[in-house]
Amino acid sequence: MTAAGPVAGTSGGLLPDHHPTTDFFVCDIFDAAPKDDMGSMEHPMFSLSTRPDRRILSYDHNGVSIQVTPSVRGLATIHDKDVLIYCISQLMAAVNAGRAISRTVQLKAHDLLVATNRETSGDGYKRLRDALERLAGTRITTNFETGGQEVTSGFGLIESWQIVRKTRGGRMISVTVTLSDWLFRAVLSKSVLTLSRDYFRLRKPLERRIYELARKHCGRQADWTVSVDTLLKKSGSASPRRVFRKMLRDMIAADLLPDYEMSEEPGDLIRFFRRDVAIEPGQVPVLSPQALDRAREMRPGADVYALQAEWLAHWRARGAIRLHAPDKAFLGWLAKRS
């Protein structure tokens, strides 16, 4: 569950919830909160095109250099990234439970499709295979840091993949994915952030990319302000600036991003601010640093700010009643949730 906002609705450009009856709090596949690595959230590594994209992408910003080279099937897309997010989420859940992990992850194909809000039809499985091929074929050359190390290297987004099918009917049963060493280091160092589950309902590639940037840069802050030029560069969009600005204005009007609102500010700036801070200023329960520290002890490795946002959404859903002891209410909710 995530902070309340327009994204909770069923209209306005969001993808439908393909699995609305799934019990998120019982099914094992949803015990692993969606996690994304901070490196690819910070820097553009995925195509925002909905058609095969065979460009070689180059990006330089603040000493970080990235070149993304496609295979004959094109660049991996922001929607293909769902596979990586699911793999990272499963690995982090294992780490937090004290289980050993490796770069090779074996998944149930059906669970992956359900958790990422994809259709489980034959076309859904075909799209999954196409995504795996693009992820393995796309090559990254970069010098940016993961796990406290700066390494200049070239690698695929995934090293290899394998699909196991039943012999009768050809139904896909399981998928084995071997992640790149670079991505696995991000997991080991916990260089990841929790995403809203509604991320998977964002229809447009740019919406997903802009949400990633807001999630990465807001962090503990109530808001983040960035120039349109910088946002264009960091998004990886190939659109001209005037077209990109129009797309941002459309996003502001639609107001679909989970957790964050956007506004256009003087000076060609865009401001992002957290919904849990923006809604009902002065009345939102404030948690003490001690409560957040206790939450870290209760949930080692978890993103406590994401947990705080979930709790605030729960508080609002129950009528936003006045709380005399917010810390106690939050920690009690967290204890029942675990």
Number of C-alpha atoms within 10 A of each C-alpha: 17 22 26 21 18 17 22 16 13 12 11 11 14 20 17 16 17 16 15 9 7 12 10 15 12 9 11 10 18 19 14 21 25 26 27 25 23 22 18 17 22 17 22 23 28 24 29 23 17 11 10 15 17 16 13 14 18 15 16 13 11 5 7 13 15 21 17 23 21 23 18 12 16 20 31 31 22 20 22 21 20 23 19 21 21 23 26 27 26 22 24 24 20 14 17 13 12 10 10 8 15 10 19 18 16 16 17 15 20 18 18 21 21 17 21 23 21 24 16 17 11 11 11 15 18 13 15 19 18 14 22 24 20 23 29 23 23 25 22 18 17 20 17 17 15 21 15 11 10 12 13 12 12 15 18 22 25 25 16 17 18 13 16 14 13 10 8 6 7 9 13 18 13 18 20 16 22 19 24 17 15 19 23 22 19 20 25 16 11 19 18 25 21 22 23 21 18 21 24 20 24 22 15 17 17 21 18 21 27 20 23 22 21 26 25 22 18 16 14 10 10 14 19 18 18 15 15 20 14 11 19 18 17 20 24 19 19 14 11 9 14 10 11 18 19 11 15 22 16 11 19 17 11 14 17 27 27 25 28 23 21 24 16 17 12 6 8 11 15 20 17 24 19 23 22 24 20 14 12 10 9 9 11 18 21 14 16 11 10 10 16 18 12 15 21 14 11 14 17 14 15 21 17 18 15 21 20 21 21 20 21 23 20 17 21 15 12 9 8 15 10 11 14 9 11 16 19 13 16 20 19 11 14 17 12 7 8 9
